Amino acid sequence: MERDGQLELYDRVAARLRDAHRTVRALQVPEDVRQALTRKLLIITAATKHDLPGAARRLDRLMEDVDEGRLPEGRPAGEHDGSP
């Protein structure tokens, strides 16, 4: 039974992650903000392998922030991440 509940949660989180990626792609925000959100989603995706309930909570909080317009700050103009 426990395994069935885990599989159901995994299915729900996977569907929510897919929807979250679509939402982030559709946002009218600067590219660096979109990249920051995408990185957060990738981190949450990786976390599902080790802590599925925790990842689900993090995804809920992130999407709540996005829905409320609380987005990560973009980098100031001219600043870069050090990559060539």
PDB file of N, CA, C and O in Angstrom:
ATOM      1  N   MET A   1       0.818  -1.195   0.000  1.00  0.00           N
ATOM      2  CA  MET A   1       0.000   0.000   0.000  1.00  0.00           C
ATOM      3  C   MET A   1       0.860   1.257   0.000  1.00  0.00           C
ATOM      4  O   MET A   1       0.602   2.192  -0.757  1.00  0.00           O
ATOM      5  N   GLU A   2       1.889   1.276   0.855  1.00  0.00           N
ATOM      6  CA  GLU A   2       2.780   2.430   0.928  1.00  0.00           C
ATOM      7  C   GLU A   2       3.370   2.736  -0.442  1.00  0.00           C
ATOM      8  O   GLU A   2       3.481   3.900  -0.827  1.00  0.00           O
ATOM      9  N   ARG A   3       3.741   1.718  -1.161  1.00  0.00           N
ATOM     10  CA  ARG A   3       4.344   1.887  -2.492  1.00  0.00           C
ATOM     11  C   ARG A   3       3.349   2.525  -3.449  1.00  0.00           C
ATOM     12  O   ARG A   3       3.738   3.371  -4.254  1.00  0.00           O
ATOM     13  N   ASP A   4       2.074   2.144  -3.385  1.00  0.00           N
ATOM     14  CA  ASP A   4       1.055   2.740  -4.244  1.00  0.00           C
ATOM     15  C   ASP A   4       0.919   4.239  -3.971  1.00  0.00           C
ATOM     16  O   ASP A   4       0.800   5.036  -4.902  1.00  0.00           O
ATOM     17  N   GLY A   5       0.938   4.614  -2.704  1.00  0.00           N
ATOM     18  CA  GLY A   5       0.854   6.031  -2.341  1.00  0.00           C
ATOM     19  C   GLY A   5       2.052   6.800  -2.853  1.00  0.00           C
ATOM     20  O   GLY A   5       1.922   7.938  -3.304  1.00  0.00           O
ATOM     21  N   GLN A   6       3.215   6.184  -2.785  1.00  0.00           N
ATOM     22  CA  GLN A   6       4.443   6.809  -3.274  1.00  0.00           C
ATOM     23  C   GLN A   6       4.365   6.992  -4.793  1.00  0.00           C
ATOM     24  O   GLN A   6       4.768   8.032  -5.315  1.00  0.00           O
ATOM     25  N   LEU A   7       3.851   5.991  -5.496  1.00  0.00           N
ATOM     26  CA  LEU A   7       3.728   6.096  -6.951  1.00  0.00           C
ATOM     27  C   LEU A   7       2.719   7.172  -7.343  1.00  0.00           C
ATOM     28  O   LEU A   7       2.938   7.907  -8.306  1.00  0.00           O
ATOM     29  N   GLU A   8       1.633   7.266  -6.614  1.00  0.00           N
ATOM     30  CA  GLU A   8       0.639   8.312  -6.891  1.00  0.00           C
ATOM     31  C   GLU A   8       1.243   9.694  -6.671  1.00  0.00           C
ATOM     32  O   GLU A   8       1.035  10.604  -7.474  1.00  0.00           O
ATOM     33  N   LEU A   9       1.996   9.849  -5.575  1.00  0.00           N
ATOM     34  CA  LEU A   9       2.644  11.132  -5.302  1.00  0.00           C
ATOM     35  C   LEU A   9       3.652  11.446  -6.400  1.00  0.00           C
ATOM     36  O   LEU A   9       3.731  12.583  -6.863  1.00  0.00           O
ATOM     37  N   TYR A  10       4.411  10.460  -6.812  1.00  0.00           N
ATOM     38  CA  TYR A  10       5.386  10.673  -7.889  1.00  0.00           C
ATOM     39  C   TYR A  10       4.683  11.139  -9.162  1.00  0.00           C
ATOM     40  O   TYR A  10       5.138  12.077  -9.817  1.00  0.00           O
ATOM     41  N   ASP A  11       3.584  10.491  -9.510  1.00  0.00           N
ATOM     42  CA  ASP A  11       2.828  10.887 -10.710  1.00  0.00           C
ATOM     43  C   ASP A  11       2.321  12.323 -10.602  1.00  0.00           C
ATOM     44  O   ASP A  11       2.397  13.084 -11.566  1.00  0.00           O
ATOM     45  N   ARG A  12       1.804  12.692  -9.429  1.00  0.00           N
ATOM     46  CA  ARG A  12       1.303  14.060  -9.239  1.00  0.00           C
ATOM     47  C   ARG A  12       2.428  15.082  -9.334  1.00  0.00           C
ATOM     48  O   ARG A  12       2.277  16.124  -9.972  1.00  0.00           O
ATOM     49  N   VAL A  13       3.565  14.777  -8.693  1.00  0.00           N
ATOM     50  CA  VAL A  13       4.696  15.706  -8.723  1.00  0.00           C
ATOM     51  C   VAL A  13       5.248  15.816 -10.140  1.00  0.00           C
ATOM     52  O   VAL A  13       5.589  16.913 -10.582  1.00  0.00           O
ATOM     53  N   ALA A  14       5.342  14.710 -10.852  1.00  0.00           N
ATOM     54  CA  ALA A  14       5.840  14.743 -12.236  1.00  0.00           C
ATOM     55  C   ALA A  14       4.940  15.612 -13.114  1.00  0.00           C
ATOM     56  O   ALA A  14       5.435  16.399 -13.921  1.00  0.00           O
ATOM     57  N   ALA A  15       3.639  15.474 -12.963  1.00  0.00           N
ATOM     58  CA  ALA A  15       2.703  16.286 -13.751  1.00  0.00           C
ATOM     59  C   ALA A  15       2.822  17.762 -13.363  1.00  0.00           C
ATOM     60  O   ALA A  15       2.778  18.635 -14.229  1.00  0.00           O
ATOM     61  N   ARG A  16       2.972  18.041 -12.082  1.00  0.00           N
ATOM     62  CA  ARG A  16       3.117  19.435 -11.630  1.00  0.00           C
ATOM     63  C   ARG A  16       4.425  20.029 -12.115  1.00  0.00           C
ATOM     64  O   ARG A  16       4.465  21.206 -12.471  1.00  0.00           O
ATOM     65  N   LEU A  17       5.503  19.243 -12.140  1.00  0.00           N
ATOM     66  CA  LEU A  17       6.776  19.737 -12.656  1.00  0.00           C
ATOM     67  C   LEU A  17       6.657  20.072 -14.144  1.00  0.00           C
ATOM     68  O   LEU A  17       7.165  21.095 -14.601  1.00  0.00           O
ATOM     69  N   ARG A  18       5.992  19.213 -14.878  1.00  0.00           N
ATOM     70  CA  ARG A  18       5.788  19.461 -16.315  1.00  0.00           C
ATOM     71  C   ARG A  18       5.010  20.765 -16.506  1.00  0.00           C
ATOM     72  O   ARG A  18       5.374  21.592 -17.342  1.00  0.00           O
ATOM     73  N   ASP A  19       3.949  20.945 -15.736  1.00  0.00           N
ATOM     74  CA  ASP A  19       3.159  22.174 -15.820  1.00  0.00           C
ATOM     75  C   ASP A  19       3.971  23.387 -15.385  1.00  0.00           C
ATOM     76  O   ASP A  19       3.852  24.462 -15.973  1.00  0.00           O
ATOM     77  N   ALA A  20       4.787  23.218 -14.365  1.00  0.00           N
ATOM     78  CA  ALA A  20       5.609  24.327 -13.872  1.00  0.00           C
ATOM     79  C   ALA A  20       6.605  24.775 -14.942  1.00  0.00           C
ATOM     80  O   ALA A  20       6.814  25.973 -15.133  1.00  0.00           O
ATOM     81  N   HIS A  21       7.213  23.826 -15.634  1.00  0.00           N
ATOM     82  CA  HIS A  21       8.146  24.175 -16.712  1.00  0.00           C
ATOM     83  C   HIS A  21       7.416  24.934 -17.819  1.00  0.00           C
ATOM     84  O   HIS A  21       7.951  25.900 -18.362  1.00  0.00           O
ATOM     85  N   ARG A  22       6.226  24.513 -18.148  1.00  0.00           N
ATOM     86  CA  ARG A  22       5.429  25.227 -19.158  1.00  0.00           C
ATOM     87  C   ARG A  22       5.118  26.647 -18.695  1.00  0.00           C
ATOM     88  O   ARG A  22       5.220  27.598 -19.470  1.00  0.00           O
ATOM     89  N   THR A  23       4.744  26.780 -17.445  1.00  0.00           N
ATOM     90  CA  THR A  23       4.426  28.094 -16.892  1.00  0.00           C
ATOM     91  C   THR A  23       5.638  29.014 -16.956  1.00  0.00           C
ATOM     92  O   THR A  23       5.524  30.168 -17.369  1.00  0.00           O
ATOM     93  N   VAL A  24       6.793  28.508 -16.548  1.00  0.00           N
ATOM     94  CA  VAL A  24       8.017  29.314 -16.555  1.00  0.00           C
ATOM     95  C   VAL A  24       8.378  29.720 -17.982  1.00  0.00           C
ATOM     96  O   VAL A  24       8.771  30.862 -18.219  1.00  0.00           O
ATOM     97  N   ARG A  25       8.251  28.802 -18.925  1.00  0.00           N
ATOM     98  CA  ARG A  25       8.554  29.136 -20.328  1.00  0.00           C
ATOM     99  C   ARG A  25       7.642  30.235 -20.853  1.00  0.00           C
ATOM    100  O   ARG A  25       8.062  31.035 -21.689  1.00  0.00           O
ATOM    101  N   ALA A  26       6.409  30.287 -20.378  1.00  0.00           N
ATOM    102  CA  ALA A  26       5.427  31.249 -20.885  1.00  0.00           C
ATOM    103  C   ALA A  26       5.508  32.617 -20.192  1.00  0.00           C
ATOM    104  O   ALA A  26       4.890  33.577 -20.652  1.00  0.00           O
ATOM    105  N   LEU A  27       6.263  32.712 -19.093  1.00  0.00           N
ATOM    106  CA  LEU A  27       6.345  33.988 -18.376  1.00  0.00           C
ATOM    107  C   LEU A  27       7.013  35.054 -19.232  1.00  0.00           C
ATOM    108  O   LEU A  27       7.966  34.782 -19.963  1.00  0.00           O
ATOM    109  N   GLN A  28       6.499  36.258 -19.126  1.00  0.00           N
ATOM    110  CA  GLN A  28       7.098  37.411 -19.799  1.00  0.00           C
ATOM    111  C   GLN A  28       8.053  38.078 -18.806  1.00  0.00           C
ATOM    112  O   GLN A  28       7.721  39.087 -18.184  1.00  0.00           O
ATOM    113  N   VAL A  29       9.235  37.496 -18.675  1.00  0.00           N
ATOM    114  CA  VAL A  29      10.246  37.984 -17.737  1.00  0.00           C
ATOM    115  C   VAL A  29      11.595  37.990 -18.440  1.00  0.00           C
ATOM    116  O   VAL A  29      11.760  37.336 -19.469  1.00  0.00           O
ATOM    117  N   PRO A  30      12.567  38.730 -17.891  1.00  0.00           N
ATOM    118  CA  PRO A  30      13.913  38.695 -18.473  1.00  0.00           C
ATOM    119  C   PRO A  30      14.469  37.266 -18.474  1.00  0.00           C
ATOM    120  O   PRO A  30      14.112  36.443 -17.631  1.00  0.00           O
ATOM    121  N   GLU A  31      15.338  37.001 -19.426  1.00  0.00           N
ATOM    122  CA  GLU A  31      15.874  35.649 -19.587  1.00  0.00           C
ATOM    123  C   GLU A  31      16.601  35.153 -18.338  1.00  0.00           C
ATOM    124  O   GLU A  31      16.509  33.971 -18.008  1.00  0.00           O
ATOM    125  N   ASP A  32      17.317  36.029 -17.638  1.00  0.00           N
ATOM    126  CA  ASP A  32      18.036  35.565 -16.450  1.00  0.00           C
ATOM    127  C   ASP A  32      17.074  35.153 -15.332  1.00  0.00           C
ATOM    128  O   ASP A  32      17.395  34.264 -14.544  1.00  0.00           O
ATOM    129  N   VAL A  33      15.911  35.781 -15.255  1.00  0.00           N
ATOM    130  CA  VAL A  33      14.898  35.375 -14.272  1.00  0.00           C
ATOM    131  C   VAL A  33      14.347  34.006 -14.664  1.00  0.00           C
ATOM    132  O   VAL A  33      14.180  33.133 -13.812  1.00  0.00           O
ATOM    133  N   ARG A  34      14.066  33.819 -15.950  1.00  0.00           N
ATOM    134  CA  ARG A  34      13.575  32.523 -16.431  1.00  0.00           C
ATOM    135  C   ARG A  34      14.611  31.419 -16.144  1.00  0.00           C
ATOM    136  O   ARG A  34      14.255  30.317 -15.730  1.00  0.00           O
ATOM    137  N   GLN A  35      15.880  31.731 -16.370  1.00  0.00           N
ATOM    138  CA  GLN A  35      16.929  30.743 -16.102  1.00  0.00           C
ATOM    139  C   GLN A  35      17.000  30.395 -14.623  1.00  0.00           C
ATOM    140  O   GLN A  35      17.186  29.231 -14.267  1.00  0.00           O
ATOM    141  N   ALA A  36      16.854  31.393 -13.758  1.00  0.00           N
ATOM    142  CA  ALA A  36      16.878  31.136 -12.317  1.00  0.00           C
ATOM    143  C   ALA A  36      15.717  30.232 -11.912  1.00  0.00           C
ATOM    144  O   ALA A  36      15.895  29.305 -11.122  1.00  0.00           O
ATOM    145  N   LEU A  37      14.542  30.498 -12.448  1.00  0.00           N
ATOM    146  CA  LEU A  37      13.383  29.648 -12.147  1.00  0.00           C
ATOM    147  C   LEU A  37      13.580  28.238 -12.677  1.00  0.00           C
ATOM    148  O   LEU A  37      13.230  27.262 -12.014  1.00  0.00           O
ATOM    149  N   THR A  38      14.142  28.133 -13.877  1.00  0.00           N
ATOM    150  CA  THR A  38      14.389  26.812 -14.460  1.00  0.00           C
ATOM    151  C   THR A  38      15.388  26.037 -13.611  1.00  0.00           C
ATOM    152  O   THR A  38      15.215  24.838 -13.391  1.00  0.00           O
ATOM    153  N   ARG A  39      16.434  26.711 -13.130  1.00  0.00           N
ATOM    154  CA  ARG A  39      17.403  26.040 -12.247  1.00  0.00           C
ATOM    155  C   ARG A  39      16.714  25.528 -10.985  1.00  0.00           C
ATOM    156  O   ARG A  39      16.980  24.412 -10.538  1.00  0.00           O
ATOM    157  N   LYS A  40      15.827  26.343 -10.412  1.00  0.00           N
ATOM    158  CA  LYS A  40      15.099  25.909  -9.210  1.00  0.00           C
ATOM    159  C   LYS A  40      14.255  24.669  -9.512  1.00  0.00           C
ATOM    160  O   LYS A  40      14.193  23.744  -8.702  1.00  0.00           O
ATOM    161  N   LEU A  41      13.613  24.654 -10.669  1.00  0.00           N
ATOM    162  CA  LEU A  41      12.807  23.486 -11.045  1.00  0.00           C
ATOM    163  C   LEU A  41      13.688  22.254 -11.238  1.00  0.00           C
ATOM    164  O   LEU A  41      13.290  21.150 -10.867  1.00  0.00           O
ATOM    165  N   LEU A  42      14.871  22.425 -11.810  1.00  0.00           N
ATOM    166  CA  LEU A  42      15.775  21.290 -11.991  1.00  0.00           C
ATOM    167  C   LEU A  42      16.272  20.761 -10.651  1.00  0.00           C
ATOM    168  O   LEU A  42      16.436  19.553 -10.481  1.00  0.00           O
ATOM    169  N   ILE A  43      16.510  21.650  -9.712  1.00  0.00           N
ATOM    170  CA  ILE A  43      16.921  21.232  -8.368  1.00  0.00           C
ATOM    171  C   ILE A  43      15.799  20.439  -7.702  1.00  0.00           C
ATOM    172  O   ILE A  43      16.046  19.408  -7.076  1.00  0.00           O
ATOM    173  N   ILE A  44      14.580  20.920  -7.837  1.00  0.00           N
ATOM    174  CA  ILE A  44      13.433  20.206  -7.268  1.00  0.00           C
ATOM    175  C   ILE A  44      13.283  18.845  -7.943  1.00  0.00           C
ATOM    176  O   ILE A  44      13.002  17.848  -7.277  1.00  0.00           O
ATOM    177  N   THR A  45      13.469  18.799  -9.259  1.00  0.00           N
ATOM    178  CA  THR A  45      13.394  17.531  -9.980  1.00  0.00           C
ATOM    179  C   THR A  45      14.409  16.543  -9.429  1.00  0.00           C
ATOM    180  O   THR A  45      14.081  15.380  -9.194  1.00  0.00           O
ATOM    181  N   ALA A  46      15.632  16.994  -9.223  1.00  0.00           N
ATOM    182  CA  ALA A  46      16.672  16.113  -8.665  1.00  0.00           C
ATOM    183  C   ALA A  46      16.306  15.669  -7.250  1.00  0.00           C
ATOM    184  O   ALA A  46      16.587  14.533  -6.866  1.00  0.00           O
ATOM    185  N   ALA A  47      15.684  16.552  -6.477  1.00  0.00           N
ATOM    186  CA  ALA A  47      15.321  16.220  -5.098  1.00  0.00           C
ATOM    187  C   ALA A  47      14.257  15.133  -5.023  1.00  0.00           C
ATOM    188  O   ALA A  47      14.151  14.440  -4.011  1.00  0.00           O
ATOM    189  N   THR A  48      13.462  14.974  -6.088  1.00  0.00           N
ATOM    190  CA  THR A  48      12.416  13.947  -6.051  1.00  0.00           C
ATOM    191  C   THR A  48      13.004  12.546  -5.884  1.00  0.00           C
ATOM    192  O   THR A  48      12.328  11.643  -5.391  1.00  0.00           O
ATOM    193  N   LYS A  49      14.245  12.367  -6.289  1.00  0.00           N
ATOM    194  CA  LYS A  49      14.876  11.044  -6.181  1.00  0.00           C
ATOM    195  C   LYS A  49      15.199  10.677  -4.739  1.00  0.00           C
ATOM    196  O   LYS A  49      15.297   9.497  -4.403  1.00  0.00           O
ATOM    197  N   HIS A  50      15.367  11.697  -3.875  1.00  0.00           N
ATOM    198  CA  HIS A  50      15.798  11.447  -2.507  1.00  0.00           C
ATOM    199  C   HIS A  50      14.741  11.793  -1.465  1.00  0.00           C
ATOM    200  O   HIS A  50      14.705  11.200  -0.386  1.00  0.00           O
ATOM    201  N   ASP A  51      13.885  12.751  -1.791  1.00  0.00           N
ATOM    202  CA  ASP A  51      12.892  13.225  -0.827  1.00  0.00           C
ATOM    203  C   ASP A  51      11.653  13.694  -1.583  1.00  0.00           C
ATOM    204  O   ASP A  51      11.444  14.894  -1.759  1.00  0.00           O
ATOM    205  N   LEU A  52      10.854  12.764  -2.018  1.00  0.00           N
ATOM    206  CA  LEU A  52       9.685  13.083  -2.836  1.00  0.00           C
ATOM    207  C   LEU A  52       8.710  14.015  -2.118  1.00  0.00           C
ATOM    208  O   LEU A  52       8.290  15.004  -2.719  1.00  0.00           O
ATOM    209  N   PRO A  53       8.328  13.753  -0.867  1.00  0.00           N
ATOM    210  CA  PRO A  53       7.408  14.673  -0.190  1.00  0.00           C
ATOM    211  C   PRO A  53       8.010  16.074  -0.024  1.00  0.00           C
ATOM    212  O   PRO A  53       7.310  17.075  -0.178  1.00  0.00           O
ATOM    213  N   GLY A  54       9.296  16.141   0.287  1.00  0.00           N
ATOM    214  CA  GLY A  54       9.960  17.435   0.429  1.00  0.00           C
ATOM    215  C   GLY A  54      10.008  18.181  -0.895  1.00  0.00           C
ATOM    216  O   GLY A  54       9.797  19.393  -0.936  1.00  0.00           O
ATOM    217  N   ALA A  55      10.282  17.466  -1.971  1.00  0.00           N
ATOM    218  CA  ALA A  55      10.306  18.083  -3.291  1.00  0.00           C
ATOM    219  C   ALA A  55       8.927  18.610  -3.660  1.00  0.00           C
ATOM    220  O   ALA A  55       8.810  19.681  -4.256  1.00  0.00           O
ATOM    221  N   ALA A  56       7.890  17.869  -3.312  1.00  0.00           N
ATOM    222  CA  ALA A  56       6.520  18.313  -3.593  1.00  0.00           C
ATOM    223  C   ALA A  56       6.223  19.610  -2.847  1.00  0.00           C
ATOM    224  O   ALA A  56       5.603  20.517  -3.403  1.00  0.00           O
ATOM    225  N   ARG A  57       6.661  19.703  -1.596  1.00  0.00           N
ATOM    226  CA  ARG A  57       6.450  20.930  -0.820  1.00  0.00           C
ATOM    227  C   ARG A  57       7.227  22.100  -1.423  1.00  0.00           C
ATOM    228  O   ARG A  57       6.707  23.212  -1.515  1.00  0.00           O
ATOM    229  N   ARG A  58       8.470  21.852  -1.834  1.00  0.00           N
ATOM    230  CA  ARG A  58       9.283  22.915  -2.451  1.00  0.00           C
ATOM    231  C   ARG A  58       8.644  23.388  -3.748  1.00  0.00           C
ATOM    232  O   ARG A  58       8.628  24.585  -4.033  1.00  0.00           O
ATOM    233  N   LEU A  59       8.120  22.463  -4.530  1.00  0.00           N
ATOM    234  CA  LEU A  59       7.466  22.831  -5.782  1.00  0.00           C
ATOM    235  C   LEU A  59       6.224  23.673  -5.498  1.00  0.00           C
ATOM    236  O   LEU A  59       5.972  24.666  -6.180  1.00  0.00           O
ATOM    237  N   ASP A  60       5.456  23.275  -4.496  1.00  0.00           N
ATOM    238  CA  ASP A  60       4.272  24.053  -4.122  1.00  0.00           C
ATOM    239  C   ASP A  60       4.659  25.486  -3.755  1.00  0.00           C
ATOM    240  O   ASP A  60       4.024  26.443  -4.199  1.00  0.00           O
ATOM    241  N   ARG A  61       5.708  25.624  -2.938  1.00  0.00           N
ATOM    242  CA  ARG A  61       6.136  26.966  -2.509  1.00  0.00           C
ATOM    243  C   ARG A  61       6.640  27.782  -3.696  1.00  0.00           C
ATOM    244  O   ARG A  61       6.315  28.964  -3.814  1.00  0.00           O
ATOM    245  N   LEU A  62       7.425  27.168  -4.570  1.00  0.00           N
ATOM    246  CA  LEU A  62       7.959  27.889  -5.728  1.00  0.00           C
ATOM    247  C   LEU A  62       6.836  28.381  -6.628  1.00  0.00           C
ATOM    248  O   LEU A  62       6.838  29.540  -7.043  1.00  0.00           O
ATOM    249  N   MET A  63       5.884  27.519  -6.931  1.00  0.00           N
ATOM    250  CA  MET A  63       4.804  27.918  -7.832  1.00  0.00           C
ATOM    251  C   MET A  63       3.867  28.925  -7.171  1.00  0.00           C
ATOM    252  O   MET A  63       3.276  29.762  -7.851  1.00  0.00           O
ATOM    253  N   GLU A  64       3.733  28.848  -5.866  1.00  0.00           N
ATOM    254  CA  GLU A  64       2.965  29.860  -5.141  1.00  0.00           C
ATOM    255  C   GLU A  64       3.652  31.218  -5.285  1.00  0.00           C
ATOM    256  O   GLU A  64       2.993  32.232  -5.516  1.00  0.00           O
ATOM    257  N   ASP A  65       4.986  31.232  -5.146  1.00  0.00           N
ATOM    258  CA  ASP A  65       5.739  32.471  -5.328  1.00  0.00           C
ATOM    259  C   ASP A  65       5.574  33.009  -6.747  1.00  0.00           C
ATOM    260  O   ASP A  65       5.379  34.210  -6.935  1.00  0.00           O
ATOM    261  N   VAL A  66       5.651  32.136  -7.736  1.00  0.00           N
ATOM    262  CA  VAL A  66       5.488  32.561  -9.127  1.00  0.00           C
ATOM    263  C   VAL A  66       4.084  33.130  -9.336  1.00  0.00           C
ATOM    264  O   VAL A  66       3.920  34.184  -9.951  1.00  0.00           O
ATOM    265  N   ASP A  67       3.090  32.436  -8.827  1.00  0.00           N
ATOM    266  CA  ASP A  67       1.705  32.900  -8.975  1.00  0.00           C
ATOM    267  C   ASP A  67       1.484  34.258  -8.309  1.00  0.00           C
ATOM    268  O   ASP A  67       0.681  35.062  -8.782  1.00  0.00           O
ATOM    269  N   GLU A  68       2.194  34.510  -7.217  1.00  0.00           N
ATOM    270  CA  GLU A  68       2.062  35.769  -6.487  1.00  0.00           C
ATOM    271  C   GLU A  68       2.989  36.856  -7.040  1.00  0.00           C
ATOM    272  O   GLU A  68       2.977  37.989  -6.560  1.00  0.00           O
ATOM    273  N   GLY A  69       3.789  36.507  -8.046  1.00  0.00           N
ATOM    274  CA  GLY A  69       4.697  37.487  -8.636  1.00  0.00           C
ATOM    275  C   GLY A  69       5.988  37.674  -7.877  1.00  0.00           C
ATOM    276  O   GLY A  69       6.724  38.627  -8.132  1.00  0.00           O
ATOM    277  N   ARG A  70       6.279  36.775  -6.940  1.00  0.00           N
ATOM    278  CA  ARG A  70       7.541  36.843  -6.192  1.00  0.00           C
ATOM    279  C   ARG A  70       8.582  36.045  -6.969  1.00  0.00           C
ATOM    280  O   ARG A  70       8.735  34.838  -6.777  1.00  0.00           O
ATOM    281  N   LEU A  71       9.291  36.742  -7.849  1.00  0.00           N
ATOM    282  CA  LEU A  71      10.252  36.102  -8.735  1.00  0.00           C
ATOM    283  C   LEU A  71      11.669  36.415  -8.290  1.00  0.00           C
ATOM    284  O   LEU A  71      11.906  37.431  -7.637  1.00  0.00           O
ATOM    285  N   PRO A  72      12.614  35.550  -8.639  1.00  0.00           N
ATOM    286  CA  PRO A  72      14.013  35.830  -8.284  1.00  0.00           C
ATOM    287  C   PRO A  72      14.496  37.083  -9.016  1.00  0.00           C
ATOM    288  O   PRO A  72      14.036  37.394 -10.115  1.00  0.00           O
ATOM    289  N   GLU A  73      15.409  37.775  -8.401  1.00  0.00           N
ATOM    290  CA  GLU A  73      15.997  38.964  -9.010  1.00  0.00           C
ATOM    291  C   GLU A  73      16.909  38.545 -10.159  1.00  0.00           C
ATOM    292  O   GLU A  73      17.616  37.541 -10.071  1.00  0.00           O
ATOM    293  N   GLY A  74      16.882  39.320 -11.227  1.00  0.00           N
ATOM    294  CA  GLY A  74      17.817  39.107 -12.321  1.00  0.00           C
ATOM    295  C   GLY A  74      19.171  39.671 -11.938  1.00  0.00           C
ATOM    296  O   GLY A  74      19.283  40.446 -10.988  1.00  0.00           O
ATOM    297  N   ARG A  75      20.187  39.287 -12.667  1.00  0.00           N
ATOM    298  CA  ARG A  75      21.515  39.839 -12.432  1.00  0.00           C
ATOM    299  C   ARG A  75      21.570  41.263 -12.965  1.00  0.00           C
ATOM    300  O   ARG A  75      20.955  41.565 -13.987  1.00  0.00           O
ATOM    301  N   PRO A  76      22.290  42.128 -12.294  1.00  0.00           N
ATOM    302  CA  PRO A  76      22.448  43.499 -12.801  1.00  0.00           C
ATOM    303  C   PRO A  76      23.091  43.493 -14.183  1.00  0.00           C
ATOM    304  O   PRO A  76      23.877  42.603 -14.507  1.00  0.00           O
ATOM    305  N   ALA A  77      22.759  44.474 -14.980  1.00  0.00           N
ATOM    306  CA  ALA A  77      23.304  44.576 -16.335  1.00  0.00           C
ATOM    307  C   ALA A  77      24.820  44.552 -16.279  1.00  0.00           C
ATOM    308  O   ALA A  77      25.434  45.209 -15.439  1.00  0.00           O
ATOM    309  N   GLY A  78      25.417  43.788 -17.183  1.00  0.00           N
ATOM    310  CA  GLY A  78      26.870  43.710 -17.272  1.00  0.00           C
ATOM    311  C   GLY A  78      27.473  42.629 -16.396  1.00  0.00           C
ATOM    312  O   GLY A  78      28.628  42.255 -16.598  1.00  0.00           O
ATOM    313  N   GLU A  79      26.733  42.120 -15.435  1.00  0.00           N
ATOM    314  CA  GLU A  79      27.259  41.065 -14.574  1.00  0.00           C
ATOM    315  C   GLU A  79      27.056  39.734 -15.258  1.00  0.00           C
ATOM    316  O   GLU A  79      26.027  39.510 -15.896  1.00  0.00           O
ATOM    317  N   HIS A  80      28.034  38.843 -15.130  1.00  0.00           N
ATOM    318  CA  HIS A  80      27.886  37.520 -15.732  1.00  0.00           C
ATOM    319  C   HIS A  80      28.344  36.470 -14.748  1.00  0.00           C
ATOM    320  O   HIS A  80      28.886  36.784 -13.688  1.00  0.00           O
ATOM    321  N   ASP A  81      28.120  35.223 -15.108  1.00  0.00           N
ATOM    322  CA  ASP A  81      28.399  34.129 -14.186  1.00  0.00           C
ATOM    323  C   ASP A  81      29.819  33.604 -14.286  1.00  0.00           C
ATOM    324  O   ASP A  81      30.153  32.608 -13.645  1.00  0.00           O
ATOM    325  N   GLY A  82      30.666  34.257 -15.080  1.00  0.00           N
ATOM    326  CA  GLY A  82      32.058  33.833 -15.183  1.00  0.00           C
ATOM    327  C   GLY A  82      32.316  32.856 -16.287  1.00  0.00           C
ATOM    328  O   GLY A  82      33.469  32.505 -16.538  1.00  0.00           O
ATOM    329  N   SER A  83      31.260  32.393 -16.976  1.00  0.00           N
ATOM    330  CA  SER A  83      31.491  31.456 -18.083  1.00  0.00           C
ATOM    331  C   SER A  83      31.850  32.245 -19.330  1.00  0.00           C
ATOM    332  O   SER A  83      31.418  33.386 -19.495  1.00  0.00           O
ATOM    333  N   PRO A  84      32.630  31.645 -20.199  1.00  0.00           N
ATOM    334  CA  PRO A  84      33.066  32.345 -21.420  1.00  0.00           C
ATOM    335  C   PRO A  84      31.935  32.656 -22.374  1.00  0.00           C
ATOM    336  O   PRO A  84      32.164  33.239 -23.433  1.00  0.00           O
TER     337      PRO A  84
END
